């Protein structure tokens, strides 16, 4: 297989490899072979033109990388080609500050938009932004052209329009001192004459320019008064033909570069592109002026214009349209309004008597809104708008193009950003324009594209550096002529076979070409690129890389060294395979300025305590040493019970430990856990005991577990109190007993005295008991006669 086939297969392999990669460094993925190609990839990309920049095995295209990556890889800022975009304002006339009574200015002397002209130099992917200011000028001139439907149905409307000129001049003088008015009429394409013999009407016509724009309102009235109504074959009118001619026939109409208003008054619908086929007309409207003797002469030849065609011509000629329509056709023209920017619809009364108010209201509505539009952009160029309107309102996207509710004299601004995604094929400057719809002023912008580096101009064709003139030496690298390859164009595609290439690209006569990390090009390995700009293959056989070294804390070489050929090269004061061992002992100094408090050794910036009683970052914490309980007593007391000497400064002085409350002493941690523990029993000012433990856990955090209730036993001082209470109770009992005894004696004596008194007062004979009855009963036998 010859070298050409090898190059094709290598290219296919690179394409497949790139397509498998995820989104990453766009500079790396671009495979830019020259500085010009590199800077077109994106604004973040730069090209290192240092001749000594590339390491062995690195391809020329690795000169293109992100700016920060190039700096880390050793390319100085002075050697990085990174052209930036710029902007130059060529015309920046300030917006006009003018009041109505300050004297008349020519329209060309009034400025409403700033700046007016500028040049932008665009670098791919880098937006160029500038501010555009708009101010609605006071007393700005106005041209108004009144286009009326003269079909028979508008007969009564024509009578009211006959005095419109002078009345409108009076009303518009309140807005501007420079006002002109014109008049035109339309009916329909002239195909057949619909007028009957007894009707006073003219034959149909498509459009007639009756009065060129003038400041003479009386002349308007006179000419309108001479107009006659007409007839057509259907109710739909040919207004689009008339609007197109009014828009493109500027010289005939007399348009100035001022505010242009077109008022279309009708009571019917409209024909548009395609309807002409009904009359045998198939040629599309050409959008050109065809007025002869103020009459549209090609209505029978060209079809009606389309809506899109009409919108384009109205916009190109800065014409704002007001449709004065009867109520019946309001829905139709409202839909049309949505398709025509800077247009308005007003409801016309049956006889057009309200037309002046309608025009004034519509003008105020149109002038209260400014909408920016731009011309067609070159391929690959995008534009973004951001508006800053009245009352601090801002808008972005499509809303960033416009500001609403502005009044005459108000000033608004827009930030416009233009970005090129690529260089155009031609490479020549392009021009675009930005303007507010309905206004004649615009900003002209010339776009220059940065497609090559500055160093490209200093390139040396057929340079000896590029192997005897086989390439152009530019921007620190050789750009080989056709048929030559290699970093210095040293090989010809017709001279080297694939076997020769493979042999010189195998390490130690192995089987892997370029360690499977590169491609053999011109007998030398060119290492593959990685997706990450920080990761690279290098070496004669691409056997080295800078991303497969040991890691610490998920950082390559611990973040304290660089990876070279899979080995960490540590910074000063760092050692270890992952550069994660610090040689600095300042972190091991205890408060007594001793390394690890003299009770341990400093290893990799961390103390290893040799005394099991001591712990902590510097081996100064001894949870089981004497005096620990007394040291923390006051803080435990104030935090757990809100008492003690430090209760007022507790939050400030005692927040150095974590407090955990438990219900009783059995819940306190017990000895035997992974870290030393001290049990403490302390007494407060009220002779109440509290119990807690103090420890430093494995995270060097101080922990205190405390029983949440105090233990307050009865002491000797309470006995006299109890004795006194008991003695008092006994004395009170004796006193009550004596009182009761005294009361009982008094009661008995009173009862005895009462008895004696009743005894003395008894009335029976004291010699015989009146109730006495003898116990002997004598019975006399009646038969006994004493014998």
C-alpha positions in Angstrom: 0.0 0.0 0.0 1.6 3.3 -1.0 1.6 6.5 1.0 -1.5 8.0 -0.6 -3.6 5.0 0.5 -2.1 5.3 4.0 -3.0 8.9 4.2 -6.6 8.2 3.1 -7.0 5.5 5.7 -5.4 7.7 8.4 -7.8 10.5 7.6 -10.8 8.2 7.8 -9.5 7.0 11.2 -9.2 10.6 12.4 -12.8 11.3 11.2 -14.2 8.3 13.0 -12.3 9.1 16.1 -13.5 12.7 16.1 -17.1 11.7 15.5 -17.0 9.5 18.5 -15.9 12.3 20.8 -18.4 14.3 22.8 -18.7 18.0 22.6 -15.4 19.5 23.8 -12.6 21.9 22.8 -13.7 23.3 19.5 -10.1 24.4 18.7 -8.7 20.9 19.1 -11.5 19.3 17.1 -11.2 21.7 14.2 -7.9 20.1 12.9 -6.7 23.5 11.7 -3.6 23.2 9.6 -2.8 26.9 9.4 -3.2 30.1 11.5 -6.0 31.4 9.2 -8.0 28.2 9.6 -7.5 28.3 13.4 -8.8 31.8 14.1 -11.9 31.1 12.1 -12.9 28.2 14.4 -13.9 30.6 17.3 -12.9 33.6 19.4 -11.3 31.3 22.0 -8.8 29.8 19.6 -5.2 31.0 19.1 -2.2 29.9 17.1 1.3 29.5 18.6 3.8 30.7 16.1 6.9 29.9 18.3 9.1 27.6 16.1 10.2 25.7 19.2 6.7 25.1 20.6 5.9 21.6 19.4 7.3 18.6 21.3 8.4 15.5 19.7 5.5 13.6 18.2 3.1 16.6 18.2 1.5 17.5 14.9 1.4 21.0 13.5 -2.3 21.3 14.0 -1.7 21.2 17.8 -0.5 24.8 17.5 -4.2 25.7 17.4 -5.7 25.5 20.9 -7.5 27.6 23.5 -5.6 30.6 24.7 -5.3 29.4 28.3 -4.1 26.0 27.2 -1.4 27.5 25.0 -0.2 29.5 27.9 0.0 26.5 30.1 1.8 24.6 27.4 4.5 27.2 27.4 3.7 29.5 24.5 4.2 33.1 25.6 1.6 35.7 24.9 3.9 37.5 22.4 4.0 34.3 20.3 0.3 33.7 20.2 -1.6 34.9 17.1 -5.0 36.1 18.3 -6.5 38.9 16.2 -9.5 40.6 17.7 -12.4 42.4 16.1 -12.9 46.1 16.2 -15.2 48.9 15.2 -14.8 52.4 13.8 -17.5 55.1 13.7 -17.3 57.1 10.5 -20.3 59.4 10.9 -21.8 60.2 14.3 -24.0 63.3 13.9 -25.9 63.9 17.1 -29.7 63.6 17.1 -31.5 66.9 16.7 -32.8 68.8 19.7 -35.4 71.1 18.2 -38.6 72.7 19.4 -41.5 73.7 17.2 -41.0 77.4 17.5 -37.2 77.6 17.0 -37.3 78.1 13.2 -37.7 75.9 10.2 -35.0 73.3 9.3 -34.6 71.5 6.1 -35.6 67.8 6.4 -32.0 66.8 5.5 -30.7 68.8 8.4 -32.8 66.9 11.0 -31.2 63.8 12.6 -33.3 61.2 14.4 -30.8 58.3 14.5 -27.2 58.1 15.7 -24.6 56.9 14.6 -25.1 57.0 10.8 -22.1 55.1 9.5 -19.5 52.7 10.9 -17.1 49.9 10.0 -17.0 46.6 11.9 -14.1 44.1 11.7 -15.5 40.7 12.6 -13.5 37.7 14.0 -15.4 34.5 13.8 -17.4 33.8 16.9 -16.7 37.2 18.5 -19.7 39.6 18.6 -19.2 43.3 17.9 -21.7 45.5 19.7 -22.6 49.2 19.4 -25.3 51.5 20.7 -27.9 53.1 18.4 -29.8 56.1 19.6 -33.2 57.2 18.3 -35.1 60.4 19.1 -38.5 61.3 17.6 -37.8 64.9 16.4 -40.2 67.6 17.2 -41.9 69.5 14.4 -40.8 66.9 11.8 -42.1 67.4 8.3 -45.0 65.2 7.1 -46.2 64.2 3.6 -49.7 62.7 3.5 -51.2 61.2 0.4 -54.9 60.5 0.4 -55.9 57.5 -1.8 -59.7 57.1 -2.1 -61.9 54.5 -3.6 -64.1 56.2 -6.3 -66.5 53.3 -6.8 -70.2 54.1 -6.7 -70.6 52.9 -3.1 -68.3 55.7 -2.0 -70.4 58.5 -3.5 -71.5 60.1 -0.1 -67.9 59.8 1.2 -66.6 61.9 -1.7 -68.8 64.8 -0.6 -67.1 64.9 2.8 -63.6 64.5 1.4 -64.0 67.7 -0.7 -63.3 69.9 2.3 -60.7 67.6 3.8 -57.7 69.6 2.5 -58.1 72.8 4.5 -59.5 71.0 7.6 -56.6 68.6 7.7 -54.1 71.4 7.2 -55.5 73.1 10.3 -55.3 69.9 12.4 -51.9 68.8 11.2 -50.5 72.3 11.9 -50.8 71.4 15.6 -48.3 68.6 15.0 -45.9 70.1 12.4 -45.3 73.4 10.7 -44.3 71.6 7.5 -47.2 69.6 6.1 -48.1 68.7 2.5 -51.1 66.8 1.2 -51.8 64.9 -2.1 -54.7 63.0 -3.6 -55.2 60.0 -5.8 -58.1 57.7 -6.7 -58.6 54.1 -7.8 -61.4 51.8 -8.9 -60.5 48.6 -10.8 -58.7 47.3 -13.8 -60.3 48.4 -17.0 -61.6 45.2 -18.6 -65.3 46.1 -19.4 -67.3 49.3 -18.9 -69.9 48.7 -16.2 -71.5 52.2 -16.6 -75.0 52.2 -18.0 -76.3 55.0 -20.2 -78.2 57.0 -17.5 -75.3 57.0 -14.9 -73.1 60.0 -14.4 -69.8 58.1 -14.1 -66.5 57.6 -15.8 -65.2 54.4 -17.2 -63.2 52.3 -14.7 -59.5 53.0 -14.1 -57.0 51.3 -12.0 -55.2 54.3 -10.5 -55.0 58.1 -11.1 -52.7 60.6 -9.4 -55.0 63.6 -9.1 -52.8 65.9 -7.0 -49.1 65.8 -6.4 -48.1 66.5 -2.8 -48.6 70.2 -2.0 -48.9 72.6 0.9 -52.0 74.3 -0.7 -55.0 72.8 1.1 -57.5 74.8 -1.0 -56.1 73.3 -4.2 -56.8 69.9 -2.7 -60.4 70.8 -2.0 -60.9 72.1 -5.6 -59.5 69.1 -7.4 -61.4 66.7 -5.1 -64.6 68.5 -5.8 -64.1 67.8 -9.5 -63.9 64.0 -9.1 -66.8 61.7 -10.2 -67.7 58.3 -8.9 -67.2 55.2 -11.1 -68.5 51.6 -11.3 -66.8 48.2 -11.5 -67.9 44.7 -12.1 -67.5 43.3 -8.6 -67.5 44.6 -5.1 -63.8 43.9 -4.6 -61.5 46.9 -5.6 -58.1 47.2 -7.2 -56.5 49.1 -4.4 -53.3 47.1 -4.4 -52.4 48.4 -7.9 -52.8 51.9 -6.7 -50.8 51.4 -3.5 -47.9 49.9 -5.5 -47.8 52.9 -7.8 -48.0 55.4 -5.0 -45.1 53.6 -3.3 -42.7 53.3 -6.3 -43.6 56.5 -8.2 -41.9 58.8 -5.8 -41.1 61.6 -8.4 -44.7 61.7 -9.6 -46.2 61.7 -6.1 -43.6 64.2 -4.8 -42.4 62.3 -1.8 -39.7 64.0 0.3 -37.3 62.3 2.7 -39.7 63.0 5.6 -42.5 61.1 7.4 -44.6 59.6 4.6 -48.2 58.7 5.3 -50.5 56.9 2.9 -54.2 57.0 3.8 -56.3 54.4 1.9 -60.1 55.0 2.2 -62.5 52.4 0.9 -65.6 50.4 1.8 -64.7 47.2 0.0 -62.1 44.4 0.0 -59.2 44.1 -2.4 -57.8 41.9 -5.2 -54.3 40.5 -4.9 -51.9 38.4 -6.9 -53.6 35.7 -8.9 -57.0 37.4 -9.2 -55.9 38.9 -12.6 -56.2 35.5 -14.2 -60.0 36.0 -14.0 -59.5 38.7 -16.6 -56.8 36.9 -18.6 -53.9 38.7 -16.9 -51.1 36.2 -16.0 -47.9 38.3 -15.8 -46.9 39.0 -12.2 -46.6 42.6 -11.1 -43.1 44.0 -11.7 -43.1 46.5 -8.9 -42.1 49.4 -11.2 -43.7 52.8 -11.9 -46.0 52.9 -14.9 -47.6 56.4 -14.8 -48.3 58.3 -17.9 -50.2 61.6 -17.6 -50.7 60.6 -14.0 -52.6 57.4 -15.0 -51.5 53.8 -14.4 -51.2 52.4 -17.9 -50.2 48.8 -17.3 -53.2 47.6 -15.3 -54.4 45.4 -18.2 -50.9 43.9 -18.6 -49.7 43.1 -15.1 -51.5 41.2 -12.3 -52.2 42.6 -8.9 -49.2 42.7 -6.6 -49.0 40.1 -3.8 -49.1 41.2 -0.2 -45.4 40.3 0.4 -44.4 42.3 -2.7 -46.4 45.3 -1.4 -44.9 45.0 2.1 -41.4 45.1 0.5 -42.1 48.2 -1.6 -43.8 50.1 1.3 -40.8 49.3 3.6 -38.2 50.2 0.9 -39.8 53.6 0.4 -40.5 54.3 4.2 -44.2 54.6 3.8 -46.6 54.2 6.7 -50.1 53.1 5.7 -53.4 54.0 7.3 -56.4 52.1 6.2 -59.7 54.1 6.7 -62.2 51.3 6.4 -65.9 50.9 7.0 -66.9 48.6 9.8 -68.0 45.8 7.6 -64.5 45.1 6.3 -62.6 45.8 9.6 -61.7 42.1 10.2 -60.2 41.7 6.7 -58.0 44.8 7.0 -57.0 44.0 10.5 -55.5 40.8 9.2 -53.8 42.8 6.4 -52.4 45.2 9.1 -50.7 42.3 10.8 -48.8 41.6 7.7 -47.7 45.1 6.9 -45.3 46.6 9.5 -46.0 50.2 10.5 -49.6 50.3 9.4 -52.9 51.1 11.2 -56.6 50.5 10.7 -59.3 53.0 11.6 -63.1 52.6 11.4 -64.6 54.9 8.8 -68.1 56.2 9.4 -70.7 55.5 6.7 -70.1 58.9 5.0 -66.4 59.5 6.0 -67.3 62.4 8.3 -64.8 61.2 10.9 -61.8 60.8 8.6 -59.8 63.7 10.1 -60.0 62.3 13.6 -59.2 58.9 12.2 -56.0 60.1 10.5 -54.8 62.1 13.6 -55.4 59.0 15.9 -53.7 56.6 13.5 -50.7 59.0 13.0 -50.2 59.3 16.8 -50.4 55.5 17.1 -47.8 54.9 14.4 -45.4 57.6 15.6 -45.5 56.2 19.2 -43.7 53.0 18.1 -40.2 52.6 16.6 -39.3 49.3 15.1 -35.8 48.5 13.7 -35.2 46.4 10.6 -32.1 45.4 8.8 -31.3 44.5 5.2 -30.4 41.0 4.2 -27.4 39.7 6.1 -24.4 37.9 4.5 -24.2 34.2 4.9 -23.0 33.2 8.4 -23.7 36.6 10.0 -26.2 37.0 12.8 -27.6 40.1 14.5 -29.2 40.5 18.0 -31.1 43.5 19.3 -31.6 44.7 22.9 -33.9 47.7 23.5 -33.9 50.3 26.4 -37.1 52.1 26.2 -39.0 54.6 28.4 -39.5 54.0 32.1 -36.6 51.6 32.2 -38.3 48.9 30.1 -35.9 46.6 28.2 -36.5 44.0 25.5 -34.5 41.2 23.9 -34.9 39.0 20.8 -37.7 40.2 18.6 -38.9 42.5 21.4 -35.5 44.0 21.4 -36.2 45.5 18.0 -38.9 48.0 19.1 -40.0 50.5 21.7 -43.6 51.5 22.2 -45.5 54.4 23.9 -42.9 57.0 22.9 -43.8 60.6 22.4 -42.3 63.4 20.3 -39.0 64.4 21.8 -38.5 61.1 23.6 -35.1 59.4 23.2 -34.6 55.6 23.3 -31.6 53.4 22.6 -30.7 50.0 21.3 -27.7 47.7 21.7 -27.0 45.8 18.5 -24.6 42.9 18.4 -23.3 41.5 15.0 -21.5 38.1 14.9 -19.8 36.3 12.1 -19.9 32.5 12.3 -17.5 32.0 9.4 -15.7 33.9 6.7 -17.6 34.4 3.4 -16.4 32.5 0.4 -15.5 35.8 -1.4 -13.8 37.3 1.6 -14.6 40.8 0.6 -16.3 43.4 2.8 -20.1 43.4 2.9 -22.5 46.2 3.6 -25.8 46.1 5.6 -28.3 48.8 6.7 -30.4 49.2 9.8 -33.3 51.6 9.9 -36.5 52.4 11.8 -39.5 51.3 9.9 -41.4 54.2 8.3 -38.4 56.6 8.5 -36.0 57.6 5.8 -32.9 57.6 8.0 -30.6 54.6 8.4 -27.3 53.3 9.7 -24.9 52.0 7.1 -22.5 49.3 8.4 -19.5 47.9 6.5 -18.5 44.4 7.6 -14.8 43.4 7.2 -14.0 39.8 8.0 -10.8 38.7 9.7 -9.9 35.6 7.8 -6.2 35.4 8.1 -3.6 36.1 10.8 -1.2 39.1 10.7 1.7 36.7 10.4 0.3 35.4 7.2 1.6 38.5 5.4 5.2 37.7 6.4 5.1 34.2 5.0 8.1 33.1 3.0 7.2 31.1 0.0 9.5 28.1 -1.0 11.4 28.6 2.2 14.6 26.7 2.9 13.2 25.9 6.3 10.6 23.8 4.6 13.1 21.2 3.3 14.7 23.0 0.4 11.7 25.1 -0.5 9.0 22.5 -0.5 6.6 24.8 1.4 5.7 28.2 2.7 7.0 29.1 6.1 4.4 31.2 7.9 3.3 31.7 11.5 6.1 29.4 12.8 5.2 26.4 10.7 5.5 25.0 7.2 2.6 24.9 4.9 3.6 22.2 2.5 3.2 22.4 -1.3 1.0 19.9 -3.0 2.6 16.4 -3.0 4.7 17.1 0.1 4.1 15.9 3.7 5.8 16.1 7.1 6.3 18.7 9.7 9.0 20.3 7.4 7.6 19.0 4.1 10.5 16.6 4.0 8.7 13.7 2.4 7.1 13.2 -1.0 3.9 11.2 -1.3 5.5 9.3 -4.2 8.8 8.3 -2.5 8.0 6.4 0.7 6.3 3.1 1.1 4.1 2.0 4.0 6.6 -0.6 5.1 9.3 1.9 5.6 6.9 4.1 7.5 5.8 1.4 9.9 9.3 0.2 10.7 10.5 3.6 11.9 7.3 4.2 13.9 7.4 1.0 16.1 9.1 1.2 19.5 11.7 -1.5 20.2 10.6 -3.4 17.1 7.2 -4.0 18.7 3.9 -4.5 16.9 2.1 -1.3 17.9 2.5 1.7 15.5 3.1 4.9 17.5 2.0 3.0 20.6 -1.5 3.1 19.2 -1.6 6.7 20.2 -0.7 8.3 16.9 -0.3 8.0 13.1 2.9 7.3 11.2 3.4 10.2 8.8 6.6 10.5 6.7 8.4 8.0 8.9 7.6 9.8 12.2 4.9 9.5 14.7 2.3 12.3 14.8 0.4 11.8 18.1 -3.4 12.0 18.3 -5.1 14.9 19.9 -7.2 14.4 23.0 -10.6 16.0 23.5 -9.4 17.9 26.6 -7.0 20.7 25.7 -5.0 19.8 28.9 -4.3 16.2 27.8 -1.6 15.3 25.2 0.4 12.4 23.9 4.0 13.0 23.2 7.3 11.2 22.6 9.1 9.7 19.6 6.6 6.9 19.5 3.7 8.7 21.3 4.5 6.5 24.3 4.2 9.4 26.8 1.2 11.3 28.0 0.4 14.0 30.6 -2.8 12.6 32.0 -2.1 9.1 33.3 -0.1 10.0 36.5 -1.2 9.2 40.1 -4.0 11.3 41.5 -4.8 12.7 45.0 -8.1 14.2 46.0 -9.2 13.6 42.4 -6.5 15.9 41.1 -3.7 14.9 38.8 -0.5 14.9 40.8 -2.5 16.3 43.8 -2.7 19.7 42.1 1.0 20.3 43.2 2.9 19.1 40.2 2.8 18.3 36.5 2.6 15.0 34.7 5.4 14.2 32.3 5.5 10.9 30.5 3.2 9.4 33.2 5.4 10.5 36.1 4.6 13.4 38.5 7.2 16.2 38.6 6.4 17.8 42.0 6.6 21.4 42.9 8.9 22.6 45.6 8.1 21.4 49.2 6.0 18.5 47.8 6.9 14.9 47.3 5.2 11.5 46.7 4.1 9.7 43.6 1.0 11.9 43.5 2.8 15.0 44.9 0.4 14.8 47.9 3.0 14.8 50.6 3.9 18.3 51.9 7.4 18.9 53.2 6.3 22.1 55.0 6.3 21.6 58.8 4.5 24.9 59.7 1.2 23.1 59.9 2.7 20.8 62.6 3.8 23.5 64.9 2.1 23.5 68.3 1.4 26.6 70.4 4.7 26.0 72.2 6.5 26.2 68.8 7.4 22.5 69.0 6.8 20.1 66.2 3.7 18.1 67.1 4.0 19.4 70.7 7.1 17.1 71.1 4.7 14.1 71.3 4.7 13.0 67.7 6.2 13.3 64.2 5.3 15.5 61.2 4.6 13.4 58.1 3.4 15.1 54.9 2.3 18.2 56.9 0.2 16.2 59.4 1.1 15.2 63.0 1.3 11.5 63.8 1.0 11.4 67.7 3.2 8.8 69.4 1.8 9.4 72.9 -1.6 7.6 73.0 -2.9 10.1 75.5 -2.5 13.0 73.1 -4.4 13.7 70.0 -5.4 16.6 67.7 -3.8 18.3 64.7 -0.7 19.2 66.7 -0.9 16.5 69.5 -1.9 19.1 72.1 -5.3 17.6 73.1 -5.3 15.3 76.1 -8.9 14.4 77.1 -7.8 12.1 80.0 -5.2 14.4 81.6 -5.8 15.8 85.1 -7.5 19.1 85.3 -9.6 18.5 82.1 -12.9 18.4 84.1 -12.2 21.7 86.0 -11.1 23.3 82.7 -14.4 22.8 81.0 -16.7 22.9 84.1 -17.9 26.5 83.7 -18.7 26.2 80.0 -20.6 22.9 80.5 -22.6 24.5 83.3 -23.6 27.6 81.4 -24.4 25.7 78.1 -26.3 22.9 79.8 -28.1 24.7 82.7 -27.7 28.4 82.0 -25.9 29.0 85.3 -22.3 29.6 86.5 -19.8 32.3 86.2 -19.8 32.3 82.3 -23.6 32.4 81.8 -23.4 36.0 80.4 -20.5 35.2 78.1 -21.4 31.7 77.2 -22.0 32.1 73.5 -18.7 33.9 73.1 -16.4 31.7 75.3 -18.0 28.3 75.2 -18.8 27.4 71.6 -15.7 25.3 71.1 -17.4 21.9 71.7 -20.5 20.0 70.6 -23.0 19.5 73.5 -25.1 16.4 73.6 -27.6 16.0 76.5 -28.7 12.6 77.9 -31.4 11.7 80.3 -29.4 9.8 83.0 -25.9 8.7 83.8 -26.4 5.3 82.2 -26.7 7.0 78.8 -23.3 8.7 79.1 -20.6 7.2 76.7 -18.5 4.6 78.4 -14.7 3.9 78.1 -13.6 1.5 75.4 -14.6 3.5 72.3 -12.2 4.5 69.5 -11.0 7.7 71.2 -10.0 8.7 74.8 -12.8 9.7 77.1 -12.9 11.5 80.5 -15.8 11.1 83.0 -16.4 14.3 85.1 -18.5 15.0 88.2 -18.7 18.6 89.3 -20.7 20.6 91.9 -22.3 24.0 91.4 -22.9 26.9 93.9 -26.0 25.2 95.2 -24.2 22.0 96.1 -25.9 20.2 93.2 -23.9 17.7 91.3 -23.8 17.4 87.4 -22.2 14.6 85.4 -20.6 14.8 81.9 -18.0 13.3 79.7 -15.3 15.1 77.6 -13.7 13.7 74.5 -12.1 14.5 71.2 -13.5 12.3 68.4 -11.6 11.0 65.4 -12.5 14.2 63.4 -10.7 16.2 66.2 -14.0 17.6 67.2 -14.6 18.2 70.9 -17.7 16.5 72.3 -19.4 16.8 75.7 -22.2 14.5 76.8 -24.0 15.8 79.9 -26.9 14.5 82.1 -29.7 17.0 81.6 -30.9 17.0 85.3 -28.9 18.1 88.4 -28.4 15.8 91.4 -29.3 17.8 94.5 -29.3 15.6 97.7 -30.5 16.9 101.2 -27.6 18.4 103.2 -26.9 19.0 107.1 -28.1 22.6 106.9 -31.6 21.5 106.4 -31.9 19.5 109.7 -32.4 22.5 112.0 -35.1 23.7 109.7 -36.9 20.4 109.8 -36.4 20.1 113.6 -37.8 23.6 114.1 -40.8 22.7 112.0 -41.4 19.5 113.9 -41.0 21.3 117.3 -43.4 23.9 116.2 -46.0 21.3 115.2 -45.6 19.5 118.6 -46.0 22.8 120.6 -49.1 23.6 118.6 -50.5 20.1 119.4 -49.9 20.4 123.1 -51.5 23.8 123.2 -54.5 22.5 121.5 -54.7 19.5 123.9 -54.5 21.8 127.0 -57.2 24.0 125.6 -59.4 21.0 125.0 -58.8 19.6 128.6 -59.7 23.0 130.1 -62.9 23.2 128.1 -63.9 19.7 129.2 -63.3 20.5 133.0 -65.4 23.6 132.6 -68.1 21.7 131.0 -68.2 18.9 133.7 -68.3 21.4 136.5 -71.2 23.2 134.9 -73.2 19.9 134.6 -72.5 18.9 138.2 -73.7 22.3 139.5 -76.8 22.0 137.5 -77.5 18.6 139.0 -77.1 19.8 142.6 -79.4 22.7 142.0 -82.2 20.4 140.6 -81.8 18.1 143.6 -82.4 20.8 146.1 -85.5 21.9 144.3 -87.3 18.5 144.5 -91.0 18.6 146.1 -91.7 14.9 147.3 -91.6 13.7 151.0 -88.2 12.9 151.9 -89.4 10.1 154.5 -91.0 7.9 151.8 -90.2 7.2 148.2 -93.3 7.9 146.3 -92.5 5.4 143.7 -91.4 2.7 146.1 -93.3 -0.6 146.0 -92.7 -3.4 148.4 -91.5 -6.7 147.1 -93.9 -8.6 149.5 -97.4 -9.5 148.3 -100.0 -10.6 151.0 -102.9 -12.8 149.9 -106.1 -13.4 152.3 -108.0 -16.6 152.0 -111.7 -15.8 152.1 -112.6 -19.0 153.7 -110.2 -18.4 156.4 -112.2 -17.4 159.5 -109.3 -17.2 161.9 -110.2 -20.5 163.4 
